[in-house]
Amino acid sequence: MTVATITLSEDKKSTGRANGKKISIDQLLEHLCIGRTTLHRLRKSTDFPRPVIIFGRMQRWDIDEIKAWVKNKKLTPSETSL
């Protein structure tokens, strides 16, 4: 059995601040190379970073939190979409 890993493309400049760059769901999916269903599963079953609600239903994720999560997380095949 193999373990799939996810990678996140590095920004040229990282601020290291909690209020750093925010990314949309589409950008998040692209960076993590996953689909919406997999994202839903990750948010429901793991310590995946919570989004910030901008207003209404608009959500953004802190890029630094996502990078920290990726660094500490390896996805098993059951957590990835086929």
N, C-alpha and C positions, 0 to 999 in steps of 0.2 A: 504494500500500500504506500502510495506517495502522498506527501503533504504539499498542497498548493500554497504558495506564498503570494502575498499581494505587495505591490510596490506603489509608491506615490512619487510622481515626478517632483524633483526638488525645485523650489523657488530660487531665483537668483539672490534674493535678499530676504532673510528671515529676521523679524523684529524681536521674537522671543517674548512678546507681550501677550497678555491674556486677551486683549482687545485687538488682536492682529487681523489679518485679512480674512474675510468671510467669503465662502464659496456657495454657489447654488447647488441644488440637488443634481442638476445635469453635469455640472463641473465635478462634483463629488463622484458620481457614477463613472465618469470618464477617467478620472485619476485613479480610481480603485479597480477599474476594468471589471465592473460588476453590473448587474441589472437591477431594476427597481425591486423585483421580488426578493433577490438576495439581500439588498439593503434592508428591506422590511424585516426579513428573518434576523439579520444581524442586530437591528435596533431592538427587536423583541427578545432575543435570547442571550445577548452578551452585554458587556460593559461598553458598548459602542457609544461614542460621544453624542450627547444630546444637541439638537440644533437650537439656535437662537431664533425666537419668533420676532421678525421685524415688525410686521403688522398683519392682522388678519391671519391668513394661512401661509404667508410668505416665510419660509424658513431658510436659514443660512447656517453653515457649519464653520467653525473656527479652524483654519488650516493647520495651526500649530497643534491643536488637540487631535486632529486626524493623523498628523504625522507621528505624534506620540503613541497613538493607538496602533498604527501600522507597525511601528518599531517593536512593540511588545506583543503583537498578535500574529499567529500563523493560522490560516484557515485549513480546516480538514476538508476532504472532498465532499462530505455531507453538507457543509456550510456554503459551498459554491453552487451556482446554478449551472446546469448543463446546456 
